[in-house]
Amino acid sequence: MKNIEIVVLENEELLKFNALFYDELLLELPDDALLLGAISTEKEVPEAAGLFIFHIRERSVFVDWLYVDDEYRNRGVGTALMDFLKNALINAEGADVDVIFINFNETVVGMGRFLRDNGFAVTFFDGNFNIYAPLNRV
């Protein structure tokens, strides 16, 4: 996406994205969570446009948090974050990841459409939608 830069974040850089998550989220994340940030360079001062937090377990990626600021929704920011992850996993030497999982409930407006548009399949699991995308089909 034009004017969006995807960067790998260190924990201390997460503060620049604090408007995109709630404080308790940091307490809920696994210690080995990985962070991607989407930075918009459209304006004179770059700003946080999206945040993607995930962890890897047993050949699977589990998405802990995927959020795009309201101003940047429906402009490809979420897709750019997802594509960055997919490409990194596919191109990483020795990577052994088969699938990406996301859980969300039906109150998340637009998330189902976003996930389907990005090649994810939807299953219903215990009151939430369990979404998965096999990497070999992405």
C-alpha positions in Angstrom: 0.0 0.0 0.0 1.2 3.5 -0.9 2.3 5.7 2.0 2.2 2.8 4.5 5.4 1.3 6.0 5.3 -2.0 7.8 7.9 -2.4 10.6 8.9 -5.0 13.1 8.5 -3.4 16.5 10.4 -3.9 19.7 8.4 -3.9 22.9 9.6 -0.3 23.8 8.3 1.0 20.5 4.8 -0.3 21.2 4.1 2.9 23.1 4.0 4.8 19.8 1.0 2.6 19.0 -0.8 3.0 22.4 -3.9 4.5 20.7 -4.4 1.2 18.9 -4.8 -1.2 21.9 -6.1 -1.3 25.4 -3.6 -1.3 28.4 -4.6 -4.7 29.7 -3.7 -6.3 26.4 0.0 -6.2 27.3 -0.7 -8.3 30.4 -2.5 -10.9 28.3 0.1 -11.4 25.6 2.5 -14.3 25.6 6.1 -13.4 26.4 7.2 -14.4 22.9 4.6 -12.3 21.1 5.9 -10.6 17.9 4.8 -7.1 16.9 4.3 -5.5 13.5 3.3 -1.9 13.1 1.8 0.0 10.1 3.0 3.6 9.9 1.3 6.1 7.7 3.6 8.5 5.9 0.8 10.4 4.3 1.0 13.4 6.6 4.0 15.5 7.6 4.4 13.6 10.9 4.2 9.8 10.5 1.5 8.2 12.6 0.5 4.7 13.7 -2.1 3.3 11.4 -2.3 -0.4 12.4 -0.9 -2.9 14.9 -0.5 -6.7 14.5 0.5 -8.9 17.4 1.0 -12.6 17.1 2.8 -15.6 18.4 3.9 -18.9 16.9 3.2 -22.3 18.4 3.6 -25.8 16.8 3.6 -24.9 13.2 0.8 -22.3 13.6 0.6 -18.5 13.9 -1.9 -17.3 16.5 -3.1 -13.7 16.0 -3.4 -12.0 19.4 -4.3 -8.5 18.1 -5.0 -7.0 14.8 -6.3 -3.4 14.8 -6.4 -0.7 12.2 -7.1 2.9 13.2 -10.6 4.0 12.0 -9.0 6.7 9.7 -7.1 4.0 7.8 -9.7 1.2 7.5 -10.7 0.0 4.1 -7.5 1.3 2.6 -5.4 -1.8 2.6 -3.5 -1.4 5.9 -4.8 -4.6 7.5 -4.0 -6.5 4.2 -0.5 -4.9 4.1 0.1 -6.2 7.7 -1.2 -9.7 6.8 0.8 -9.8 3.6 4.0 -8.8 5.4 3.5 -11.7 7.8 2.6 -14.2 5.1 5.6 -13.3 3.0 8.0 -13.4 6.0 6.7 -16.9 6.9 6.8 -18.2 3.3 10.3 -16.8 2.6 11.9 -17.5 6.0 14.6 -20.1 5.9 13.7 -23.0 8.1 10.2 -21.6 8.7 7.8 -24.4 9.5 4.4 -22.7 9.8 1.4 -24.2 8.1 -1.5 -22.1 9.2 -2.6 -18.7 10.7 -5.4 -18.7 13.3 -7.5 -15.8 14.4 -10.4 -15.9 16.8 -13.0 -13.1 16.9 -16.6 -12.7 17.8 -19.3 -11.5 15.5 -19.4 -8.0 17.1 -16.2 -7.0 15.2 -17.6 -5.1 12.3 -16.0 -5.8 9.0 -13.5 -8.4 10.3 -15.3 -11.3 8.7 -15.2 -9.7 5.3 -11.6 -8.7 5.7 -10.6 -12.2 6.6 -12.5 -13.8 3.8 -11.0 -11.3 1.3 -7.6 -12.4 2.5 -8.1 -16.1 1.9 -9.2 -17.2 5.4 -11.7 -19.9 6.0 -14.3 -19.5 8.8 -15.4 -22.1 11.3 -17.6 -21.5 14.3 -16.1 -22.4 17.7 -17.6 -22.0 21.1 -19.5 -18.8 20.4 -16.6 -17.2 18.4 -15.5 -17.5 14.9 -12.3 -19.4 14.5 -10.5 -18.2 11.3 -7.7 -20.0 9.7 -5.6 -19.6 6.5 -3.3 -22.5 5.4 -0.2 -20.8 4.1 0.1 -23.2 1.1 -3.2 -21.7 -0.2 -2.4 -18.1 0.5 
